[in-house]
Amino acid sequence: MSRSRNIWLVVIILLIAFSLWVDLSQNISIANPTNDKLLVNLNTDIHLGLDLRGGLQTLLQADVPNCSTVDPGELNVTRQILESRANALGVSEVTMQVAGNCRIVAEFPGINNPEQVVAALQQTGLLEFVDMGSNPLPIGTTIKTDYLQGSATQPTASVTAQSAATTPGLTATAQSAVTATPVTNATPAATAQPSATSTAPASIYHTVMTGAALDTVGVQTSSVGQYEIAFTLKSSGTQVFSDYTSSHVGQYLAIVLDKKVISVPVINSAITGGQGVIQGSFTADTANSLAVQLRYGSLPVPVKVVESETVGPTLGAESVRKSLLAGAIGLTVVILFMGLYYRLPGILADLALVTYSLISLMLFKIIPITLTLPGIAGFILSIGMAVDANILIFERLKEELRSGRTLRQAIDLGWSRAWPSIRDSNSSTLITCLILYIFGNTFGASMVKGFAINLGLGVVVSLFTAIIVTRTYLHLVLDNLKLGEHQNWFGL
């Protein structure tokens, strides 16, 4: 084989080994050998949807007199905040969809504490700026403040919960005495590490002001192209912030969300202009997410739970078992057909099909993809489609062999002449999957979305296995084979 094919063979072997590792694991943990801290901690268990696993289904409605007055954009922002709030509770595979003018349908597969989830959806988060003095606490620490005791200077503000582990550390800095926009730089305070379960000692910390003091919040880019969050304070907040930062230079001002520390900036100089910029290791998504949380701390549209029910799996373990059995039968039939009809090339295609199955399952677990019954159906369908390209290649291969080509020539010509048909057929399938995915985002069609995702992913992986894996296997085995001595191996 050529050098490029040898490289692809090594890549395929490594990919198969990695896929087997993920497929046979339920959790992957990789520790740093120098300090025993986890570099990677990935849950690779298969995620099942509400129809297979059961869980909680909740119907939320805008708590306003007239639903027709609800702004669709604000209702969608409310959905995003509620979804973030549910994710902060550790509820995975949450699905929320806007239904009609003023309703949101939420599904929580596999939860065992529906009361807590419902309460979290309705609760109002509290953002506080808390005086930490010269002894900052680690990010994620739960603390007590004096706000609920009436000592705070600002009214309550609301902001939805966000995982502390994903919030960049911050450091407050003023550019100069004549600069109107102080800057908050993204250097972690002290050596604080995220710790979602730690709790501060019984000390009660003073709340300087709450999120109600924020006036505007937006995302912008700095002069070096980094994403940052610009904010302005209301007049009352400006005075409070100016007085506090002027007298506490060099001390820490923690940002606390629902009594949990999410950031610990240090005050390097007084911030008197009522404007600021939060700089950090932000991407466009994380910057927008934090800005939405600060801008819409309290939900733009108040909601109430009008219906909530615990749903048993409509299909459950028996349907999963039957689906897996159907998939195994389908895979076996395809393997037998390819081996019996196309002989040696068919057996090599079968090996590529097994490779396809291992890679697909690995991707399902890593992404992760929530499997519903329609999603499983999409995967089973993609198994049959995975050999379509091989059939086209092998038929062209036979034609080239009958024309007197050598095996190496027949393999390359068979692939190149079959490629336009492979490209067009799979492109049309991917376009259909895209249409189904877009349609699946509408209320009541989420199951179609799962089908489209799994089928589309299967088509992409099948293209890789047909174009790269099968071709590499063919050259590995057949390049040094004498066709004249083994014509029956090719069904000629």
Backbone torsions as a table, in degrees:
resi	resn	phi	psi	omega
1	MET	NA	157.4	178.5
2	SER	-72.9	167.7	-178.4
3	ARG	-62.0	-40.2	-178.7
4	SER	-63.9	-37.0	179.5
5	ARG	-71.3	-33.1	175.0
6	ASN	-63.4	-39.4	177.8
7	ILE	-63.9	-44.2	178.9
8	TRP	-63.6	-34.8	178.1
9	LEU	-63.5	-42.3	177.5
10	VAL	-63.4	-43.2	179.3
11	VAL	-60.8	-43.3	-179.1
12	ILE	-64.2	-42.4	180.0
13	ILE	-63.1	-45.1	178.6
14	LEU	-63.9	-38.6	180.0
15	LEU	-66.3	-40.2	177.5
16	ILE	-64.5	-43.0	179.9
17	ALA	-62.5	-43.8	178.9
18	PHE	-65.3	-40.8	179.3
19	SER	-62.7	-42.4	177.9
20	LEU	-62.5	-40.6	179.3
21	TRP	-60.6	-47.2	-179.3
22	VAL	-68.8	-43.5	-175.9
23	ASP	-63.0	-32.8	-176.8
24	LEU	-93.8	3.1	-177.9
25	SER	-111.8	152.8	172.0
26	GLN	-106.1	-17.0	176.6
27	ASN	-155.6	135.4	179.9
28	ILE	-116.1	121.5	179.5
29	SER	-125.6	129.9	177.5
30	ILE	-124.9	119.9	-176.3
31	ALA	-98.8	150.0	173.4
32	ASN	-74.9	119.7	-175.8
33	PRO	-65.1	-18.4	-177.2
34	THR	-83.9	-30.5	-176.6
35	ASN	-135.7	6.5	177.1
36	ASP	63.6	13.2	175.4
37	LYS	-83.4	146.7	-176.5
38	LEU	-74.1	124.6	172.6
39	LEU	-85.3	-36.2	179.5
40	VAL	-135.9	131.8	174.0
41	ASN	-140.3	92.3	-170.4
42	LEU	-116.1	123.9	174.7
43	ASN	-80.2	114.5	-177.5
44	THR	-108.9	23.7	174.3
45	ASP	-71.7	153.0	179.1
46	ILE	-75.2	131.5	-178.8
47	HIS	-94.4	122.5	179.9
48	LEU	-104.2	145.9	-179.4
49	GLY	-80.2	-179.7	-176.1
50	LEU	-62.5	-35.1	-176.7
51	ASP	-70.3	-26.5	-179.2
52	LEU	-98.8	-25.1	-171.1
53	ARG	-111.3	-22.7	-173.3
54	GLY	79.1	171.9	179.7
55	GLY	156.4	-144.9	-176.1
56	LEU	-117.8	134.7	173.0
57	GLN	-121.3	126.6	-174.9
58	THR	-128.1	138.1	175.9
59	LEU	-110.1	118.4	179.6
60	LEU	-106.4	144.1	179.9
61	GLN	-132.4	143.3	177.5
62	ALA	-59.3	129.3	-177.6
63	ASP	-88.6	65.8	179.8
64	VAL	-132.6	157.2	-177.7
65	PRO	-64.2	-35.3	-174.6
66	ASN	-130.5	113.8	-176.7
67	CYS	-64.2	-27.3	-177.2
68	SER	-67.3	-14.8	-179.3
69	THR	-88.6	-5.1	-177.7
70	VAL	-74.2	129.5	178.0
71	ASP	-77.2	126.3	-178.0
72	PRO	-58.1	-37.8	179.1
73	GLY	-64.2	-42.8	178.6
74	GLU	-67.2	-35.3	177.7
75	LEU	-65.5	-36.4	178.8
76	ASN	-70.1	-38.3	175.8
77	VAL	-63.6	-38.8	176.1
78	THR	-59.8	-42.2	177.9
79	ARG	-61.1	-43.3	179.9
80	GLN	-62.2	-43.6	-178.9
81	ILE	-65.6	-42.9	179.1
82	LEU	-63.2	-37.5	179.0
83	GLU	-65.6	-41.7	176.9
84	SER	-63.8	-39.3	179.8
85	ARG	-64.1	-41.0	178.6
86	ALA	-67.9	-40.3	179.0
87	ASN	-63.4	-33.6	178.8
88	ALA	-65.2	-21.5	176.7
89	LEU	-81.7	-4.3	-177.8
90	GLY	86.9	12.4	178.0
91	VAL	-83.7	118.0	-175.5
92	SER	-98.9	164.8	179.4
93	GLU	56.8	36.4	179.4
94	VAL	-70.9	135.1	175.0
95	THR	-122.1	123.1	176.7
96	MET	-128.9	132.3	-179.7
97	GLN	-135.3	140.5	174.3
98	VAL	-74.8	129.4	-178.7
99	ALA	-121.0	110.8	178.7
100	GLY	73.3	-151.7	-174.4
101	ASN	-83.2	-26.6	-170.1
102	CYS	-148.3	22.3	-178.2
103	ARG	-126.1	151.0	176.6
104	ILE	-130.5	128.0	176.8
105	VAL	-102.3	126.6	-177.8
106	ALA	-119.0	135.9	177.7
107	GLU	-125.0	132.7	-178.0
108	PHE	-127.4	92.4	-178.1
109	PRO	-66.2	138.1	167.5
110	GLY	71.9	14.8	-179.2
111	ILE	-81.6	152.5	178.9
112	ASN	-120.7	10.0	178.5
113	ASN	-134.2	64.2	-175.9
114	PRO	-58.5	-33.3	-179.3
115	GLU	-62.1	-41.2	-179.6
116	GLN	-65.5	-39.9	-178.7
117	VAL	-66.0	-46.2	179.5
118	VAL	-60.9	-41.7	179.1
119	ALA	-64.4	-39.2	-179.4
120	ALA	-66.7	-33.7	179.6
121	LEU	-65.5	-31.9	-175.7
122	GLN	-95.8	-15.7	-174.6
123	GLN	-71.4	157.4	177.1
124	THR	-105.9	122.9	178.9
125	GLY	-75.2	160.4	-178.1
126	LEU	-129.1	120.0	176.9
127	LEU	-100.0	126.9	-178.2
128	GLU	-131.0	146.6	170.6
129	PHE	-104.2	113.1	-165.9
130	VAL	-116.4	134.9	178.3
131	ASP	-71.6	116.7	178.9
132	MET	-104.9	-3.2	-179.6
133	GLY	64.5	-134.6	-178.5
134	SER	-106.8	9.2	-178.0
135	ASN	-125.4	84.1	-178.0
136	PRO	-69.8	146.7	176.4
137	LEU	-96.5	155.6	179.8
138	PRO	-63.1	147.7	174.8
139	ILE	-60.3	134.9	-179.0
140	GLY	99.2	-9.0	-179.7
141	THR	-71.2	137.3	175.0
142	THR	-90.1	129.6	-175.4
143	ILE	-127.4	171.0	171.4
144	LYS	-110.0	138.4	177.6
145	THR	-123.7	168.0	-179.0
146	ASP	-90.8	6.8	-175.5
147	TYR	-61.7	-47.1	-178.3
148	LEU	-68.3	-13.3	176.6
149	GLN	-90.5	3.0	173.8
150	GLY	91.2	10.6	-176.2
151	SER	-89.1	-15.0	-177.0
152	ALA	-71.7	155.9	-175.5
153	THR	-96.5	-5.2	-176.6
154	GLN	-123.4	153.7	174.9
155	PRO	-70.3	164.1	-177.4
156	THR	-62.7	138.1	170.3
157	ALA	-120.0	158.1	-177.6
158	SER	-117.6	142.2	171.7
159	VAL	-149.6	141.2	-176.1
160	THR	-72.5	152.8	-177.1
161	ALA	-67.9	144.9	175.3
162	GLN	-137.7	145.3	-179.2
163	SER	-60.6	127.0	-179.3
164	ALA	-64.0	-30.1	-176.7
165	ALA	-66.9	-19.0	-177.9
166	THR	-104.3	4.8	-178.7
167	THR	-93.6	123.0	-178.2
168	PRO	-63.4	146.7	172.4
169	GLY	-71.0	151.9	-173.3
170	LEU	-132.5	156.3	173.1
171	THR	-140.0	121.8	-176.8
172	ALA	-80.2	134.1	-177.7
173	THR	-145.5	136.6	172.8
174	ALA	-95.8	137.8	-177.0
175	GLN	-71.5	-50.3	176.4
176	SER	-166.0	172.5	-177.0
177	ALA	-66.2	-23.7	-176.6
178	VAL	-102.1	0.0	-179.7
179	THR	-87.3	132.7	-173.9
180	ALA	-81.5	-17.8	-173.6
181	THR	-118.9	96.4	174.0
182	PRO	-61.9	156.5	-174.8
183	VAL	-119.3	142.5	175.7
184	THR	-111.9	109.3	-173.6
185	ASN	-91.2	155.3	-172.7
186	ALA	-94.1	66.5	170.6
187	THR	-116.0	128.7	-175.5
188	PRO	-60.9	139.4	179.7
189	ALA	-71.3	130.0	178.7
190	ALA	50.2	-136.7	177.7
191	THR	-116.5	29.7	-175.2
192	ALA	-62.5	137.7	176.7
193	GLN	-117.8	146.6	177.2
194	PRO	-59.0	137.0	178.0
195	SER	-153.1	90.3	-170.5
196	ALA	-66.8	-15.3	-174.1
197	THR	-109.6	-5.9	-177.1
198	SER	-73.5	153.1	-179.5
199	THR	-132.0	134.7	-178.9
200	ALA	-70.9	159.2	173.7
201	PRO	-58.0	178.4	-171.1
202	ALA	-71.8	6.3	-179.9
203	SER	-60.2	146.0	175.8
204	ILE	-108.3	121.0	-175.4
205	TYR	-96.2	150.2	-176.8
206	HIS	-85.7	129.5	175.4
207	THR	-86.5	115.1	-179.4
208	VAL	-71.9	-47.2	175.0
209	MET	-161.9	170.2	-179.2
210	THR	-114.3	177.5	-178.8
211	GLY	-64.1	-12.6	177.1
212	ALA	-63.1	-18.7	-179.6
213	ALA	-76.6	-15.0	179.6
214	LEU	-72.4	134.4	179.5
215	ASP	-101.4	-58.4	178.3
216	THR	-130.6	149.0	177.8
217	VAL	-140.5	132.9	179.2
218	GLY	-152.6	163.9	-180.0
219	VAL	-102.4	135.9	176.6
220	GLN	-143.1	175.4	176.3
221	THR	-113.7	145.2	-179.6
222	SER	-80.3	179.3	-179.9
223	SER	-64.7	-20.3	178.5
224	VAL	-102.9	11.7	173.5
225	GLY	85.9	10.7	179.3
226	GLN	-88.8	145.6	178.5
227	TYR	-75.4	138.7	178.6
228	GLU	-146.9	160.4	-176.7
229	ILE	-111.6	116.6	178.3
230	ALA	-94.3	138.1	179.7
231	PHE	-139.1	155.1	172.0
232	THR	-128.0	153.2	-179.4
233	LEU	-106.5	152.5	172.1
234	LYS	-68.2	164.5	-174.4
235	SER	-58.4	-41.4	179.2
236	SER	-65.4	-40.3	178.6
237	GLY	-68.5	-35.5	178.7
238	THR	-58.8	-45.6	-178.9
239	GLN	-66.2	-43.5	179.4
240	VAL	-62.1	-45.6	-177.8
241	PHE	-66.5	-39.4	179.1
242	SER	-63.9	-47.8	-179.9
243	ASP	-60.8	-43.7	-176.0
244	TYR	-68.3	-50.3	-176.7
245	THR	-66.3	-29.5	178.6
246	SER	-66.1	-32.5	-176.3
247	SER	-101.9	2.2	-177.9
248	HIS	-131.3	33.4	177.5
249	VAL	-60.5	134.9	-179.2
250	GLY	87.6	-4.0	178.8
251	GLN	-104.4	173.6	-173.7
252	TYR	-102.7	137.8	175.6
253	LEU	-120.7	104.9	-176.1
254	ALA	-81.0	145.6	170.6
255	ILE	-100.7	119.9	-171.2
256	VAL	-120.7	131.0	-179.2
257	LEU	-120.5	117.2	-177.4
258	ASP	52.1	44.5	177.3
259	LYS	69.3	15.3	178.2
260	LYS	-119.0	130.1	-177.3
261	VAL	-71.0	123.9	177.9
262	ILE	-112.0	-13.5	177.1
263	SER	-164.5	151.6	-178.1
264	VAL	-134.3	79.4	178.9
265	PRO	-70.8	152.6	172.4
266	VAL	-106.7	137.8	-176.6
267	ILE	-89.1	111.1	-178.9
268	ASN	-90.1	-22.6	177.2
269	SER	-162.4	166.2	-177.8
270	ALA	-65.2	141.1	178.1
271	ILE	-115.6	101.4	-169.3
272	THR	-112.3	-10.0	-172.4
273	GLY	-87.4	-7.4	-178.9
274	GLY	76.2	12.0	178.3
275	GLN	-130.2	150.3	-179.7
276	GLY	-158.0	165.7	178.0
277	VAL	-132.9	128.3	176.2
278	ILE	-98.6	114.0	177.7
279	GLN	-107.0	143.4	-180.0
280	GLY	-167.9	-172.9	177.8
281	SER	-81.1	61.2	-175.1
282	PHE	-90.1	142.6	161.8
283	THR	-97.3	174.9	178.6
284	ALA	-60.2	-40.5	-177.6
285	ASP	-68.9	-45.9	-177.2
286	THR	-69.3	-35.0	177.4
287	ALA	-66.0	-45.0	178.8
288	ASN	-64.7	-37.9	-179.3
289	SER	-63.3	-46.4	179.9
290	LEU	-66.3	-38.1	179.0
291	ALA	-64.0	-40.5	178.1
292	VAL	-63.0	-41.7	-179.5
293	GLN	-64.6	-39.9	178.7
294	LEU	-72.8	-38.3	-177.2
295	ARG	-72.1	-38.3	-177.7
296	TYR	-118.8	56.8	179.8
297	GLY	-57.2	-53.6	170.7
298	SER	-87.1	145.6	-173.1
299	LEU	-57.6	135.3	177.3
300	PRO	-57.8	-35.0	177.5
301	VAL	-120.8	114.9	177.2
302	PRO	-63.7	140.9	-177.6
303	VAL	-127.8	157.7	174.6
304	LYS	-134.5	150.3	177.7
305	VAL	-83.2	116.2	179.9
306	VAL	-99.6	-17.8	178.6
307	GLU	-159.3	135.5	178.5
308	SER	-147.9	129.2	-179.1
309	GLU	-144.3	143.9	174.4
310	THR	-83.4	124.8	-173.9
311	VAL	-105.0	125.5	172.3
312	GLY	-77.7	154.4	179.8
313	PRO	-61.1	120.3	-178.3
314	THR	-70.2	-22.2	-179.3
315	LEU	-117.0	-49.4	170.5
316	GLY	70.4	-165.4	-172.2
317	ALA	-60.5	-36.9	-178.3
318	GLU	-64.8	-41.0	178.7
319	SER	-69.0	-37.6	175.8
320	VAL	-61.6	-44.2	179.8
321	ARG	-61.1	-44.9	-179.8
322	LYS	-66.7	-36.0	178.4
323	SER	-66.0	-43.3	177.7
324	LEU	-64.6	-37.6	177.2
325	LEU	-64.0	-43.8	178.3
326	ALA	-61.3	-41.2	177.8
327	GLY	-63.6	-41.6	178.7
328	ALA	-64.4	-42.0	178.5
329	ILE	-63.3	-45.9	179.3
330	GLY	-60.1	-44.2	179.3
331	LEU	-62.7	-41.8	-179.8
332	THR	-64.5	-44.2	179.9
333	VAL	-62.4	-43.6	179.2
334	VAL	-63.0	-42.1	179.3
335	ILE	-62.3	-45.1	179.8
336	LEU	-63.6	-44.1	-179.6
337	PHE	-60.3	-48.9	-178.1
338	MET	-62.8	-40.3	-179.9
339	GLY	-68.2	-41.6	-177.1
340	LEU	-75.0	-37.7	-173.9
341	TYR	-85.6	-40.4	-175.6
342	TYR	-105.3	3.1	174.6
343	ARG	56.6	-125.9	-174.1
344	LEU	-61.4	-47.8	176.0
345	PRO	-59.1	-35.5	178.4
346	GLY	-64.3	-38.9	177.5
347	ILE	-64.4	-40.0	177.0
348	LEU	-65.2	-36.7	176.1
349	ALA	-65.7	-33.8	176.5
350	ASP	-63.4	-40.8	176.2
351	LEU	-62.1	-39.4	176.8
352	ALA	-65.8	-34.3	179.0
353	LEU	-67.9	-39.1	175.2
354	VAL	-63.3	-41.7	176.1
355	THR	-58.9	-42.7	178.2
356	TYR	-58.6	-45.5	-178.2
357	SER	-63.8	-42.1	179.5
358	LEU	-63.9	-43.7	-179.1
359	ILE	-66.8	-42.0	-178.9
360	SER	-61.9	-46.4	179.4
361	LEU	-63.1	-38.5	177.7
362	MET	-60.7	-43.5	179.3
363	LEU	-66.3	-38.8	177.4
364	PHE	-57.5	-38.3	-174.8
365	LYS	-82.2	-32.7	-175.8
366	ILE	-82.3	-37.1	-171.2
367	ILE	-57.2	-46.5	-15.8
368	PRO	-90.2	162.8	177.3
369	ILE	-110.8	130.3	178.0
370	THR	-80.5	120.6	-176.7
371	LEU	-89.0	120.5	168.3
372	THR	-109.2	173.4	179.5
373	LEU	-61.3	-43.3	175.1
374	PRO	-61.4	-33.8	177.1
375	GLY	-64.9	-41.3	175.9
376	ILE	-62.3	-39.9	178.0
377	ALA	-61.1	-39.6	177.7
378	GLY	-63.5	-38.8	178.7
379	PHE	-67.4	-43.2	179.3
380	ILE	-62.7	-40.7	177.5
381	LEU	-62.4	-37.9	-178.4
382	SER	-68.2	-22.2	176.9
383	ILE	-62.9	-46.4	177.9
384	GLY	-64.3	-39.0	-179.3
385	MET	-71.2	-20.2	-177.2
386	ALA	-64.8	-24.4	-178.8
387	VAL	-98.6	-1.7	178.7
388	ASP	-56.8	-47.4	-178.8
389	ALA	-63.8	-38.2	178.7
390	ASN	-63.6	-39.6	179.7
391	ILE	-62.5	-44.0	178.0
392	LEU	-62.1	-42.7	-179.9
393	ILE	-65.0	-43.9	-176.3
394	PHE	-69.2	-34.2	176.7
395	GLU	-66.4	-40.7	175.4
396	ARG	-66.9	-35.8	177.7
397	LEU	-60.0	-44.9	179.0
398	LYS	-61.3	-42.3	-179.7
399	GLU	-62.4	-41.6	-179.9
400	GLU	-68.0	-37.7	178.2
401	LEU	-65.8	-39.5	178.4
402	ARG	-66.6	-23.6	179.2
403	SER	-84.8	0.5	176.2
404	GLY	95.0	11.3	177.9
405	ARG	-72.0	155.0	171.4
406	THR	-73.6	165.6	-179.7
407	LEU	-59.7	-44.5	-178.4
408	ARG	-62.2	-43.3	178.1
409	GLN	-64.9	-41.1	-177.4
410	ALA	-64.9	-38.0	179.4
411	ILE	-63.2	-48.4	-176.7
412	ASP	-69.1	-41.9	179.4
413	LEU	-69.3	-38.1	178.7
414	GLY	-61.2	-40.5	179.4
415	TRP	-70.0	-47.7	-175.1
416	SER	-65.0	-35.1	-178.2
417	ARG	-82.5	-20.4	176.3
418	ALA	-88.1	-16.8	-173.5
419	TRP	-58.8	-43.8	-179.6
420	PRO	-57.1	-40.8	178.4
421	SER	-67.5	-40.9	178.2
422	ILE	-62.1	-45.0	-178.9
423	ARG	-61.1	-48.4	-175.3
424	ASP	-67.2	-42.9	-177.3
425	SER	-67.0	-42.3	-179.7
426	ASN	-73.3	-32.4	176.6
427	SER	-63.7	-42.0	179.3
428	SER	-64.8	-36.3	177.6
429	THR	-66.5	-41.4	179.2
430	LEU	-65.9	-36.7	176.6
431	ILE	-63.7	-42.2	177.4
432	THR	-62.6	-41.1	178.1
433	CYS	-62.1	-38.8	178.9
434	LEU	-63.8	-43.3	178.6
435	ILE	-62.7	-43.6	178.9
436	LEU	-64.4	-37.3	179.1
437	TYR	-64.4	-44.8	178.9
438	ILE	-62.7	-43.5	177.9
439	PHE	-64.3	-34.4	-178.5
440	GLY	-68.0	-15.8	177.4
441	ASN	-77.7	-10.9	177.8
442	THR	-82.4	157.5	-176.0
443	PHE	-62.3	134.3	175.6
444	GLY	89.5	-0.7	-176.8
445	ALA	-124.4	24.6	-176.0
446	SER	-64.0	-30.2	180.0
447	MET	-65.8	-33.3	176.7
448	VAL	-63.7	-35.8	179.9
449	LYS	-61.3	-44.9	178.7
450	GLY	-61.9	-40.5	177.5
451	PHE	-61.4	-45.1	-177.3
452	ALA	-64.9	-42.2	-179.2
453	ILE	-62.4	-48.8	-176.5
454	ASN	-67.6	-40.0	178.7
455	LEU	-67.3	-43.5	179.4
456	GLY	-63.0	-42.3	177.7
457	LEU	-63.5	-40.2	178.4
458	GLY	-62.5	-38.6	179.2
459	VAL	-65.3	-43.3	-179.9
460	VAL	-62.6	-45.7	179.8
461	VAL	-66.1	-37.7	-179.9
462	SER	-65.6	-34.6	175.7
463	LEU	-63.4	-41.4	178.0
464	PHE	-62.6	-46.1	-177.4
465	THR	-68.1	-34.8	-180.0
466	ALA	-73.8	-44.2	-174.2
467	ILE	-78.3	-39.4	-174.4
468	ILE	-103.7	-55.7	-170.7
469	VAL	-68.1	-53.6	-178.3
470	THR	-60.0	-43.8	-179.1
471	ARG	-62.4	-40.3	178.4
472	THR	-64.7	-43.1	177.9
473	TYR	-61.8	-41.9	-179.4
474	LEU	-61.0	-47.4	179.5
475	HIS	-67.0	-35.3	-179.4
476	LEU	-61.3	-40.0	-174.6
477	VAL	-94.4	-36.7	-167.0
478	LEU	-98.8	-14.2	-174.2
479	ASP	-59.3	-35.4	-176.8
480	ASN	-104.6	16.5	-179.5
481	LEU	-92.8	137.1	177.6
482	LYS	-88.6	111.6	-174.3
483	LEU	-61.2	-38.6	-175.8
484	GLY	-61.1	-27.2	-178.4
485	GLU	-88.3	-13.3	-172.7
486	HIS	-139.2	42.4	-178.5
487	GLN	-62.5	-33.6	-179.6
488	ASN	-67.0	-17.0	177.0
489	TRP	-69.8	-14.1	-177.6
490	PHE	-114.0	7.0	179.2
491	GLY	69.8	26.2	-179.6
492	LEU	-89.9	NA	NA
